[in-house]
């Protein structure tokens, strides 16, 4: 009985990779007393006329564990939990927009002063419409900048987008000390575009199996074979030769009634 020959040209399917980071430090600072509450478990952001009684907050993430270059970052989101304000400098919740800036100088949790706040470019605006809910904002461009230039990572600064207003927005967020509600930086690696497999031709010539595919576009692809299409795939033992821009493998049919061939890219 002659062997039935089949071939498949398959490409590997890439999957998205998501990395979630929590802050290495966070703090807020109250303008009137020029004091930090870096040992607090909350981060307050509010507005006041003349910024006399405003709160701004800083959050910093260590990107060393990210493990992906800037050009592979598909998205990066800050996710933070909005709680009902109840701190000493809090008051009732008032919805509003928070501007996210790149912080321009080093700082510490316990020694933060109002003068240490150095908001550089605004990278995003995060609407906060309710308390007791997660809110998030896209900061992909900022994270890509940090990855490209690690020395520029002094964290992000959160402050009201409309500062000198009355009544101003007032929101309070859970800090890093509460693990279940800690701020998060969620970074997703981009899925590379699917790579079209080389076109493979298979013929039977004089009792020999001839398998051919073009050299161009075949880098990284490996010829595999199996006696069934769902499992048992292994690299073909025969050596491919190159002639006139075409890879060629010559096989002698085995005893199996069917033989399957495919090009696979890990």
Phi and psi in degrees as GROMACS dihedral restraints (atoms count N, CA, C in turn):
[ dihedral_restraints ]
;  ai    aj    ak    al  type     phi  dphi    fc
    3     4     5     6     1   -74.8    20    10
    4     5     6     7     1   144.4    20    10
    6     7     8     9     1   -73.6    20    10
    7     8     9    10     1   139.7    20    10
    9    10    11    12     1   -87.5    20    10
   10    11    12    13     1   131.5    20    10
   12    13    14    15     1  -110.0    20    10
   13    14    15    16     1   135.0    20    10
   15    16    17    18     1  -134.4    20    10
   16    17    18    19     1   152.7    20    10
   18    19    20    21     1  -140.5    20    10
   19    20    21    22     1   151.2    20    10
   21    22    23    24     1  -133.1    20    10
   22    23    24    25     1   142.8    20    10
   24    25    26    27     1  -115.1    20    10
   25    26    27    28     1   107.3    20    10
   27    28    29    30     1  -117.1    20    10
   28    29    30    31     1   146.6    20    10
   30    31    32    33     1  -118.8    20    10
   31    32    33    34     1   151.3    20    10
   33    34    35    36     1   -69.8    20    10
   34    35    36    37     1   146.8    20    10
   36    37    38    39     1   -98.8    20    10
   37    38    39    40     1   122.0    20    10
   39    40    41    42     1   -84.6    20    10
   40    41    42    43     1   144.3    20    10
   42    43    44    45     1  -117.8    20    10
   43    44    45    46     1   148.5    20    10
   45    46    47    48     1   -71.8    20    10
   46    47    48    49     1   141.5    20    10
   48    49    50    51     1  -113.8    20    10
   49    50    51    52     1   129.7    20    10
   51    52    53    54     1  -118.2    20    10
   52    53    54    55     1   132.0    20    10
   54    55    56    57     1  -118.4    20    10
   55    56    57    58     1   129.5    20    10
   57    58    59    60     1  -113.0    20    10
   58    59    60    61     1   122.7    20    10
   60    61    62    63     1  -112.6    20    10
   61    62    63    64     1   148.9    20    10
   63    64    65    66     1  -112.5    20    10
   64    65    66    67     1   159.5    20    10
   66    67    68    69     1   -66.1    20    10
   67    68    69    70     1   150.7    20    10
   69    70    71    72     1   -89.2    20    10
   70    71    72    73     1   -21.2    20    10
   72    73    74    75     1  -161.9    20    10
   73    74    75    76     1   151.2    20    10
   75    76    77    78     1  -154.2    20    10
   76    77    78    79     1   155.3    20    10
   78    79    80    81     1  -167.9    20    10
   79    80    81    82     1   164.2    20    10
   81    82    83    84     1  -130.9    20    10
   82    83    84    85     1   166.4    20    10
   84    85    86    87     1  -140.1    20    10
   85    86    87    88     1   139.5    20    10
   87    88    89    90     1  -101.2    20    10
   88    89    90    91     1   122.2    20    10
   90    91    92    93     1   -64.4    20    10
   91    92    93    94     1   -39.7    20    10
   93    94    95    96     1   -64.5    20    10
   94    95    96    97     1   -43.1    20    10
   96    97    98    99     1   -96.8    20    10
   97    98    99   100     1    -4.3    20    10
   99   100   101   102     1    48.7    20    10
  100   101   102   103     1    48.3    20    10
  102   103   104   105     1  -129.8    20    10
  103   104   105   106     1   153.3    20    10
  105   106   107   108     1  -102.5    20    10
  106   107   108   109     1   155.3    20    10
  108   109   110   111     1  -121.3    20    10
  109   110   111   112     1    53.1    20    10
  111   112   113   114     1   -63.1    20    10
  112   113   114   115     1   -16.8    20    10
  114   115   116   117     1   -93.5    20    10
  115   116   117   118     1     4.7    20    10
  117   118   119   120     1   -81.4    20    10
  118   119   120   121     1   161.2    20    10
  120   121   122   123     1   -97.5    20    10
  121   122   123   124     1     6.8    20    10
  123   124   125   126     1  -125.7    20    10
  124   125   126   127     1   161.1    20    10
  126   127   128   129     1  -126.6    20    10
  127   128   129   130     1   115.8    20    10
  129   130   131   132     1  -101.4    20    10
  130   131   132   133     1   137.2    20    10
  132   133   134   135     1  -132.4    20    10
  133   134   135   136     1   118.2    20    10
  135   136   137   138     1  -149.8    20    10
  136   137   138   139     1   167.0    20    10
  138   139   140   141     1  -117.4    20    10
  139   140   141   142     1   152.3    20    10
  141   142   143   144     1  -152.4    20    10
  142   143   144   145     1   155.7    20    10
  144   145   146   147     1   -62.1    20    10
  145   146   147   148     1   126.9    20    10
  147   148   149   150     1    70.2    20    10
  148   149   150   151     1     8.0    20    10
  150   151   152   153     1    55.9    20    10
  151   152   153   154     1    30.1    20    10
  153   154   155   156     1   -72.8    20    10
  154   155   156   157     1   -29.8    20    10
  156   157   158   159     1  -131.4    20    10
  157   158   159   160     1    43.9    20    10
  159   160   161   162     1   -93.3    20    10
  160   161   162   163     1   156.0    20    10
  162   163   164   165     1  -123.6    20    10
  163   164   165   166     1   134.4    20    10
  165   166   167   168     1  -122.9    20    10
  166   167   168   169     1   159.7    20    10
  168   169   170   171     1  -132.8    20    10
  169   170   171   172     1   152.6    20    10
  171   172   173   174     1  -125.5    20    10
  172   173   174   175     1   142.1    20    10
  174   175   176   177     1  -137.2    20    10
  175   176   177   178     1   136.0    20    10
  177   178   179   180     1  -131.0    20    10
  178   179   180   181     1   136.5    20    10
  180   181   182   183     1  -115.0    20    10
  181   182   183   184     1   144.7    20    10
  183   184   185   186     1   -91.9    20    10
  184   185   186   187     1   115.8    20    10
  186   187   188   189     1   -90.6    20    10
  187   188   189   190     1     6.5    20    10
  189   190   191   192     1   -61.2    20    10
  190   191   192   193     1   -30.4    20    10
  192   193   194   195     1   -87.9    20    10
  193   194   195   196     1     3.0    20    10
  195   196   197   198     1   -67.4    20    10
  196   197   198   199     1   -45.4    20    10
  198   199   200   201     1    70.4    20    10
  199   200   201   202     1    30.3    20    10
  201   202   203   204     1  -148.3    20    10
  202   203   204   205     1   141.2    20    10
  204   205   206   207     1   -71.9    20    10
  205   206   207   208     1   163.1    20    10
  207   208   209   210     1   -59.6    20    10
  208   209   210   211     1   -36.8    20    10
  210   211   212   213     1   -74.2    20    10
  211   212   213   214     1    -5.2    20    10
  213   214   215   216     1  -104.3    20    10
  214   215   216   217     1     0.1    20    10
  216   217   218   219     1   -81.2    20    10
  217   218   219   220     1   113.7    20    10
  219   220   221   222     1   -84.0    20    10
  220   221   222   223     1   -38.1    20    10
  222   223   224   225     1  -157.8    20    10
  223   224   225   226     1   151.8    20    10
  225   226   227   228     1  -142.3    20    10
  226   227   228   229     1   123.2    20    10
  228   229   230   231     1  -124.6    20    10
  229   230   231   232     1   136.9    20    10
  231   232   233   234     1   -87.4    20    10
  232   233   234   235     1   126.3    20    10
  234   235   236   237     1  -122.8    20    10
  235   236   237   238     1   127.3    20    10
  237   238   239   240     1  -144.9    20    10
  238   239   240   241     1   146.4    20    10
  240   241   242   243     1   -96.2    20    10
  241   242   243   244     1   120.9    20    10
  243   244   245   246     1   -86.7    20    10
  244   245   246   247     1   120.4    20    10
  246   247   248   249     1  -111.1    20    10
  247   248   249   250     1   169.6    20    10
  249   250   251   252     1   -72.8    20    10
  250   251   252   253     1   120.1    20    10
  252   253   254   255     1   -56.5    20    10
  253   254   255   256     1   136.4    20    10
  255   256   257   258     1  -156.2    20    10
  256   257   258   259     1    11.8    20    10
  258   259   260   261     1   -80.5    20    10
  259   260   261   262     1   175.4    20    10
  261   262   263   264     1   -58.1    20    10
  262   263   264   265     1   -34.6    20    10
  264   265   266   267     1  -112.3    20    10
  265   266   267   268     1    25.3    20    10
  267   268   269   270     1   -90.6    20    10
  268   269   270   271     1   -87.2    20    10
  270   271   272   273     1    98.0    20    10
  271   272   273   274     1  -167.6    20    10
  273   274   275   276     1   -76.9    20    10
  274   275   276   277     1   155.8    20    10
  276   277   278   279     1   -71.9    20    10
  277   278   279   280     1   134.5    20    10
  279   280   281   282     1  -134.4    20    10
  280   281   282   283     1   122.0    20    10
  282   283   284   285     1   -64.9    20    10
  283   284   285   286     1   157.3    20    10
  285   286   287   288     1   173.9    20    10
  286   287   288   289     1  -178.6    20    10
  288   289   290   291     1  -103.2    20    10
  289   290   291   292     1   135.9    20    10
  291   292   293   294     1  -107.1    20    10
  292   293   294   295     1   127.7    20    10
  294   295   296   297     1   -85.3    20    10
  295   296   297   298     1   133.5    20    10
  297   298   299   300     1  -103.7    20    10
  298   299   300   301     1   119.2    20    10
  300   301   302   303     1  -116.5    20    10
  301   302   303   304     1   156.0    20    10
  303   304   305   306     1   -78.3    20    10
  304   305   306   307     1   126.4    20    10
  306   307   308   309     1   -76.9    20    10
  307   308   309   310     1   137.7    20    10
  309   310   311   312     1  -105.0    20    10
  310   311   312   313     1     6.3    20    10
  312   313   314   315     1  -152.8    20    10
  313   314   315   316     1   159.8    20    10
  315   316   317   318     1   -68.9    20    10
  316   317   318   319     1   158.1    20    10
  318   319   320   321     1  -160.1    20    10
  319   320   321   322     1   165.8    20    10
  321   322   323   324     1  -126.4    20    10
  322   323   324   325     1   155.7    20    10
  324   325   326   327     1   -64.4    20    10
  325   326   327   328     1   -45.2    20    10
  327   328   329   330     1   -90.5    20    10
  328   329   330   331     1   -13.4    20    10
  330   331   332   333     1  -114.1    20    10
  331   332   333   334     1    16.8    20    10
  333   334   335   336     1   -67.8    20    10
  334   335   336   337     1   130.9    20    10
  336   337   338   339     1  -119.2    20    10
  337   338   339   340     1   160.3    20    10
  339   340   341   342     1   -58.2    20    10
  340   341   342   343     1   -35.9    20    10
  342   343   344   345     1   -70.2    20    10
  343   344   345   346     1   -14.8    20    10
  345   346   347   348     1   -79.7    20    10
  346   347   348   349     1   -14.3    20    10
  348   349   350   351     1   -73.7    20    10
  349   350   351   352     1   121.4    20    10
  351   352   353   354     1  -130.6    20    10
  352   353   354   355     1    79.8    20    10
  354   355   356   357     1   -71.2    20    10
  355   356   357   358     1   119.5    20    10
  357   358   359   360     1   -93.8    20    10
  358   359   360   361     1  -136.5    20    10
  360   361   362   363     1   -64.4    20    10
  361   362   363   364     1   143.6    20    10
  363   364   365   366     1   -81.2    20    10
  364   365   366   367     1   125.3    20    10
  366   367   368   369     1  -105.5    20    10
  367   368   369   370     1   -17.1    20    10
  369   370   371   372     1  -167.3    20    10
  370   371   372   373     1   162.9    20    10
  372   373   374   375     1  -125.9    20    10
  373   374   375   376     1   127.9    20    10
  375   376   377   378     1  -112.3    20    10
  376   377   378   379     1   108.4    20    10
  378   379   380   381     1   -69.1    20    10
  379   380   381   382     1   134.3    20    10
  381   382   383   384     1  -120.3    20    10
  382   383   384   385     1   107.5    20    10
  384   385   386   387     1  -105.8    20    10
  385   386   387   388     1   -13.8    20    10
  387   388   389   390     1  -156.6    20    10
  388   389   390   391     1   162.2    20    10
  390   391   392   393     1   -98.3    20    10
  391   392   393   394     1   172.4    20    10
  393   394   395   396     1    55.7    20    10
  394   395   396   397     1    46.7    20    10
  396   397   398   399     1  -157.4    20    10
  397   398   399   400     1   150.3    20    10
  399   400   401   402     1   -76.6    20    10
  400   401   402   403     1   140.4    20    10
  402   403   404   405     1  -127.6    20    10
  403   404   405   406     1   153.1    20    10
  405   406   407   408     1  -146.3    20    10
  406   407   408   409     1   159.6    20    10
  408   409   410   411     1  -149.8    20    10
  409   410   411   412     1   145.3    20    10
  411   412   413   414     1   -80.6    20    10
  412   413   414   415     1   125.6    20    10
  414   415   416   417     1  -130.5    20    10
  415   416   417   418     1    38.5    20    10
  417   418   419   420     1   -56.7    20    10
  418   419   420   421     1   -45.6    20    10
  420   421   422   423     1   -62.7    20    10
  421   422   423   424     1   -37.4    20    10
  423   424   425   426     1   -67.9    20    10
  424   425   426   427     1   -45.0    20    10
  426   427   428   429     1   -64.7    20    10
  427   428   429   430     1   -40.2    20    10
  429   430   431   432     1   -61.0    20    10
  430   431   432   433     1   -38.0    20    10
  432   433   434   435     1   -65.4    20    10
  433   434   435   436     1   -42.8    20    10
  435   436   437   438     1   -62.0    20    10
  436   437   438   439     1   -41.6    20    10
  438   439   440   441     1   -65.6    20    10
  439   440   441   442     1   -41.4    20    10
  441   442   443   444     1   -67.9    20    10
  442   443   444   445     1   -40.7    20    10
  444   445   446   447     1  -128.1    20    10
  445   446   447   448     1    83.0    20    10
  447   448   449   450     1   -55.7    20    10
  448   449   450   451     1   -31.0    20    10
  450   451   452   453     1   -66.4    20    10
  451   452   453   454     1   -14.8    20    10
  453   454   455   456     1   -86.5    20    10
  454   455   456   457     1    -2.7    20    10
  456   457   458   459     1   -86.1    20    10
  457   458   459   460     1    92.8    20    10
  459   460   461   462     1  -108.8    20    10
  460   461   462   463     1    15.1    20    10
  462   463   464   465     1    92.3    20    10
  463   464   465   466     1  -173.1    20    10
  465   466   467   468     1  -118.2    20    10
  466   467   468   469     1   150.4    20    10
  468   469   470   471     1  -112.4    20    10
  469   470   471   472     1   132.6    20    10
  471   472   473   474     1  -112.2    20    10
  472   473   474   475     1   125.7    20    10
  474   475   476   477     1  -147.9    20    10
  475   476   477   478     1   160.6    20    10
  477   478   479   480     1   -60.4    20    10
  478   479   480   481     1   138.9    20    10
  480   481   482   483     1   -71.1    20    10
  481   482   483   484     1   -33.0    20    10
  483   484   485   486     1  -108.9    20    10
  484   485   486   487     1   105.7    20    10
  486   487   488   489     1   -90.4    20    10
  487   488   489   490     1   -51.8    20    10
  489   490   491   492     1   -93.7    20    10
  490   491   492   493     1    64.4    20    10
  492   493   494   495     1  -133.3    20    10
  493   494   495   496     1   160.9    20    10
  495   496   497   498     1  -142.0    20    10
  496   497   498   499     1   124.2    20    10
  498   499   500   501     1   -78.3    20    10
  499   500   501   502     1   142.5    20    10
  501   502   503   504     1   -89.0    20    10
  502   503   504   505     1   166.6    20    10
  504   505   506   507     1   -63.3    20    10
  505   506   507   508     1   154.8    20    10
  507   508   509   510     1  -148.5    20    10
  508   509   510   511     1   115.6    20    10
  510   511   512   513     1  -137.5    20    10
  511   512   513   514     1   150.9    20    10
  513   514   515   516     1  -132.4    20    10
  514   515   516   517     1   139.1    20    10
  516   517   518   519     1  -124.1    20    10
  517   518   519   520     1   153.9    20    10
  519   520   521   522     1   -76.8    20    10
  520   521   522   523     1   134.8    20    10
  522   523   524   525     1   -87.5    20    10
  523   524   525   526     1  -176.5    20    10
  525   526   527   528     1   -70.3    20    10
  526   527   528   529     1   -15.1    20    10
  528   529   530   531     1   -69.6    20    10
  529   530   531   532     1   -21.0    20    10
  531   532   533   534     1  -102.4    20    10
  532   533   534   535     1    98.9    20    10
  534   535   536   537     1   -56.6    20    10
  535   536   537   538     1   -41.1    20    10
  537   538   539   540     1   -68.2    20    10
  538   539   540   541     1   -21.7    20    10
  540   541   542   543     1  -125.9    20    10
  541   542   543   544     1    19.1    20    10
  543   544   545   546     1   -63.4    20    10
  544   545   546   547     1   147.7    20    10
  546   547   548   549     1   -55.0    20    10
  547   548   549   550     1   148.2    20    10
  549   550   551   552     1  -131.3    20    10
  550   551   552   553     1   145.2    20    10
  552   553   554   555     1  -113.8    20    10
  553   554   555   556     1   113.5    20    10
  555   556   557   558     1  -107.1    20    10
  556   557   558   559     1   112.3    20    10
  558   559   560   561     1  -114.9    20    10
  559   560   561   562     1   128.9    20    10
  561   562   563   564     1  -114.8    20    10
  562   563   564   565     1   128.0    20    10
  564   565   566   567     1   -76.0    20    10
  565   566   567   568     1   140.3    20    10
  567   568   569   570     1   -69.4    20    10
  568   569   570   571     1   146.4    20    10
  570   571   572   573     1   -85.5    20    10
  571   572   573   574     1   119.2    20    10
  573   574   575   576     1   -64.4    20    10
  574   575   576   577     1   148.3    20    10
  576   577   578   579     1   -58.3    20    10
  577   578   579   580     1   144.0    20    10
  579   580   581   582     1   -60.1    20    10
  580   581   582   583     1   136.2    20    10
  582   583   584   585     1   -95.1    20    10
  583   584   585   586     1   121.9    20    10
  585   586   587   588     1   -67.9    20    10
  586   587   588   589     1   131.0    20    10
  588   589   590   591     1   -71.2    20    10
  589   590   591   592     1   152.0    20    10
  591   592   593   594     1   -61.7    20    10
  592   593   594   595     1   150.1    20    10
  594   595   596   597     1   -78.4    20    10
  595   596   597   598     1   123.2    20    10
  597   598   599   600     1  -109.1    20    10
  598   599   600   601     1   138.8    20    10
  600   601   602   603     1  -118.4    20    10
  601   602   603   604     1   140.5    20    10
  603   604   605   606     1  -133.6    20    10
  604   605   606   607     1   130.0    20    10
  606   607   608   609     1  -136.7    20    10
  607   608   609   610     1   163.2    20    10
  609   610   611   612     1  -114.7    20    10
  610   611   612   613     1   112.7    20    10
  612   613   614   615     1  -122.6    20    10
  613   614   615   616     1   111.9    20    10
  615   616   617   618     1    58.0    20    10
  616   617   618   619     1    36.8    20    10
  618   619   620   621     1    83.7    20    10
  619   620   621   622     1     0.7    20    10
  621   622   623   624     1  -106.8    20    10
  622   623   624   625     1   142.6    20    10
  624   625   626   627     1   -89.0    20    10
  625   626   627   628     1   121.7    20    10
  627   628   629   630     1  -110.0    20    10
  628   629   630   631     1   119.4    20    10
  630   631   632   633     1  -116.7    20    10
  631   632   633   634     1   126.8    20    10
  633   634   635   636     1  -134.8    20    10
  634   635   636   637     1   146.8    20    10
  636   637   638   639     1  -154.3    20    10
  637   638   639   640     1   154.0    20    10
  639   640   641   642     1   -69.2    20    10
  640   641   642   643     1   145.6    20    10
  642   643   644   645     1   -67.6    20    10
  643   644   645   646     1   -42.5    20    10
  645   646   647   648     1   -63.3    20    10
  646   647   648   649     1   126.0    20    10
  648   649   650   651     1    81.5    20    10
  649   650   651   652     1     8.9    20    10
  651   652   653   654     1  -104.6    20    10
  652   653   654   655     1     5.4    20    10
  654   655   656   657     1   -59.8    20    10
  655   656   657   658     1   129.4    20    10
  657   658   659   660     1    89.4    20    10
  658   659   660   661     1   -10.3    20    10
  660   661   662   663     1   -89.1    20    10
  661   662   663   664     1   140.1    20    10
  663   664   665   666     1  -124.2    20    10
  664   665   666   667     1   135.7    20    10
  666   667   668   669     1   -78.3    20    10
  667   668   669   670     1   127.0    20    10
  669   670   671   672     1  -124.7    20    10
  670   671   672   673     1   159.8    20    10
  672   673   674   675     1  -143.2    20    10
  673   674   675   676     1   157.9    20    10
  675   676   677   678     1  -160.7    20    10
  676   677   678   679     1   161.3    20    10
  678   679   680   681     1   -92.9    20    10
  679   680   681   682     1     3.8    20    10
  681   682   683   684     1  -149.7    20    10
  682   683   684   685     1   149.6    20    10
  684   685   686   687     1   -78.4    20    10
  685   686   687   688     1   -14.0    20    10
  687   688   689   690     1   -99.2    20    10
  688   689   690   691     1   -14.3    20    10
  690   691   692   693     1  -163.1    20    10
  691   692   693   694     1   177.0    20    10
  693   694   695   696     1    77.7    20    10
  694   695   696   697     1    16.0    20    10
  696   697   698   699     1   -70.8    20    10
  697   698   699   700     1   135.8    20    10
  699   700   701   702     1  -147.5    20    10
  700   701   702   703     1   153.2    20    10
  702   703   704   705     1   -61.7    20    10
  703   704   705   706     1   138.1    20    10
  705   706   707   708     1   -65.1    20    10
  706   707   708   709     1   135.0    20    10
  708   709   710   711     1   -73.3    20    10
  709   710   711   712     1   -28.1    20    10
  711   712   713   714     1   -66.1    20    10
  712   713   714   715     1   146.3    20    10
  714   715   716   717     1   -87.5    20    10
  715   716   717   718     1   133.1    20    10
  717   718   719   720     1   -82.4    20    10
  718   719   720   721     1   137.6    20    10
  720   721   722   723     1  -112.8    20    10
  721   722   723   724     1   152.6    20    10
  723   724   725   726     1  -111.3    20    10
  724   725   726   727     1   124.9    20    10
  726   727   728   729     1  -143.1    20    10
  727   728   729   730     1   124.9    20    10
  729   730   731   732     1    52.6    20    10
  730   731   732   733     1    43.6    20    10
  732   733   734   735     1    75.8    20    10
  733   734   735   736     1    16.4    20    10
  735   736   737   738     1  -131.6    20    10
  736   737   738   739     1   134.3    20    10
  738   739   740   741     1   -81.4    20    10
  739   740   741   742     1   140.3    20    10
  741   742   743   744     1  -135.5    20    10
  742   743   744   745     1   134.0    20    10
  744   745   746   747     1  -124.8    20    10
  745   746   747   748     1   131.2    20    10
  747   748   749   750     1  -109.8    20    10
  748   749   750   751     1   125.7    20    10
  750   751   752   753     1  -124.0    20    10
  751   752   753   754     1   147.4    20    10
  753   754   755   756     1   -98.4    20    10
  754   755   756   757     1   125.3    20    10
  756   757   758   759     1   -55.1    20    10
  757   758   759   760     1   139.3    20    10
  759   760   761   762     1   -92.8    20    10
  760   761   762   763     1  -165.0    20    10
  762   763   764   765     1   -82.1    20    10
  763   764   765   766     1   -14.3    20    10
  765   766   767   768     1   -66.5    20    10
  766   767   768   769     1   141.0    20    10
  768   769   770   771     1   -66.1    20    10
  769   770   771   772     1   -30.1    20    10
  771   772   773   774     1  -132.4    20    10
  772   773   774   775     1   147.8    20    10
  774   775   776   777     1  -139.7    20    10
  775   776   777   778     1   131.7    20    10
  777   778   779   780     1  -113.6    20    10
  778   779   780   781     1   140.9    20    10
  780   781   782   783     1  -128.3    20    10
  781   782   783   784     1   147.4    20    10
  783   784   785   786     1  -152.7    20    10
  784   785   786   787     1   156.8    20    10
  786   787   788   789     1  -100.4    20    10
  787   788   789   790     1   128.1    20    10
  789   790   791   792     1  -128.5    20    10
  790   791   792   793     1   139.3    20    10
  792   793   794   795     1  -119.5    20    10
  793   794   795   796     1   118.2    20    10
